[in-house]
Amino acid sequence: MTIATDEQHIQVVLSWEDLQPQTIAAPNAGKIDNLLIQEGQHVQGGQRLIQLKTEAKTQTQTTIKSTVDQAAKAQAYQKWQQDKDLHAQGFISQAAVAKSAAAYHAASQSQSVVQHTPNITQAATSTWLQAPFNGVIRPLAISHGAQVKNGQKLFVIEPDDTQRIKILVAQDNHQELFIGQRLYLYEPKMQQALWLQISELPPITDKQYVLAYALWPQDLPKPAHFESYQAYLVTHQKPLP
């Protein structure tokens, strides 16, 4: 098999990854804001399936402050002084003066004010749940708009195959990768050459390496490992039809 001279190659490391049906559960409590799947639907690895929205959580903080109404205190003091002058002139009784004095002392006392302040303890979040691999959606236990609990089972995804090829690529090459990109394998002893293509490209989670996946043709026997294979991805090529 010949390779065009203008193609560029990315060396990769291959290994098998076993697949089993996987139960997808809610990572936290919330509301199903978007439901993009139905039971029996085939999905691609990395495809967005469900959007889970959580509301902001608030907690009321209660504080008690002691304050003195300075305006009321000044007004009571002025009234007390006026009453003392009136008493000295014989216009009011000593009891009236005592009453205004008591009012002034009462106004001088601090009063407790209770304040209730709402504090946001958890901001509203929106999370997309994605397909972990190519497969078919089986029992779908939720509907659009439903409220779900943390850890609640949402659906099961059954893989297309029991194994897939895990492709390890240096992180520097992540911009060169795309679904449908050609993967070339060559086994020198058997002189066997094979073209595959990237079927899944999950989000990047590692600072050094990028994961991609490919499926082995069902009509060919699977090798036990890929240690004897030469493998690389071809860049600057359009996906196969």
QUISULQUI-V287846 format. One record per residue. N is the residue number from 1. RES is the residue in one letter. PHI is phi as a letter, one per 30 degrees, with the letter a starting at -180 (999 if undefined). Layout:
BEGIN
N;RES;PHI  N;RES;PHI
END
This chain:
BEGIN
1;M;999  2;T;c  3;I;c  4;A;d  5;T;d  6;D;d  7;E;d  8;Q;c  9;H;c  10;I;c  11;Q;d  12;V;b  13;V;c  14;L;c  15;S;a  16;W;d  17;E;b  18;D;d  19;L;b  20;Q;b  21;P;e  22;Q;b  23;T;d  24;I;c  25;A;c  26;A;d  27;P;d  28;N;a  29;A;d  30;G;l  31;K;c  32;I;d  33;D;d  34;N;b  35;L;b  36;L;c  37;I;b  38;Q;b  39;E;d  40;G;i  41;Q;d  42;H;d  43;V;b  44;Q;c  45;G;e  46;G;i  47;Q;d  48;R;d  49;L;c  50;I;b  51;Q;c  52;L;c  53;K;c  54;T;c  55;E;d  56;A;d  57;K;c  58;T;b  59;Q;b  60;T;d  61;Q;c  62;T;c  63;T;b  64;I;c  65;K;c  66;S;c  67;T;b  68;V;c  69;D;d  70;Q;d  71;A;d  72;A;d  73;K;d  74;A;d  75;Q;d  76;A;d  77;Y;d  78;Q;d  79;K;d  80;W;d  81;Q;d  82;Q;d  83;D;d  84;K;d  85;D;d  86;L;d  87;H;d  88;A;d  89;Q;d  90;G;i  91;F;d  92;I;b  93;S;d  94;Q;d  95;A;d  96;A;d  97;V;d  98;A;d  99;K;d  100;S;d  101;A;d  102;A;d  103;A;d  104;Y;d  105;H;d  106;A;d  107;A;d  108;S;d  109;Q;d  110;S;d  111;Q;c  112;S;d  113;V;c  114;V;c  115;Q;c  116;H;c  117;T;c  118;P;d  119;N;c  120;I;d  121;T;c  122;Q;a  123;A;d  124;A;d  125;T;b  126;S;b  127;T;b  128;W;c  129;L;c  130;Q;c  131;A;d  132;P;d  133;F;a  134;N;d  135;G;a  136;V;c  137;I;d  138;R;c  139;P;e  140;L;c  141;A;c  142;I;b  143;S;b  144;H;d  145;G;i  146;A;d  147;Q;c  148;V;b  149;K;c  150;N;d  151;G;i  152;Q;d  153;K;d  154;L;c  155;F;a  156;V;c  157;I;c  158;E;c  159;P;d  160;D;d  161;D;b  162;T;d  163;Q;b  164;R;b  165;I;d  166;K;c  167;I;c  168;L;c  169;V;b  170;A;d  171;Q;e  172;D;d  173;N;c  174;H;d  175;Q;d  176;E;d  177;L;c  178;F;a  179;I;d  180;G;j  181;Q;d  182;R;d  183;L;c  184;Y;c  185;L;b  186;Y;b  187;E;c  188;P;d  189;K;d  190;M;d  191;Q;h  192;Q;c  193;A;c  194;L;b  195;W;c  196;L;b  197;Q;b  198;I;d  199;S;c  200;E;b  201;L;b  202;P;d  203;P;e  204;I;d  205;T;b  206;D;c  207;K;d  208;Q;c  209;Y;b  210;V;b  211;L;c  212;A;b  213;Y;b  214;A;b  215;L;c  216;W;d  217;P;e  218;Q;d  219;D;c  220;L;c  221;P;d  222;K;d  223;P;d  224;A;d  225;H;a  226;F;c  227;E;d  228;S;c  229;Y;c  230;Q;c  231;A;b  232;Y;a  233;L;c  234;V;c  235;T;c  236;H;h  237;Q;b  238;K;d  239;P;e  240;L;d  241;P;d
END
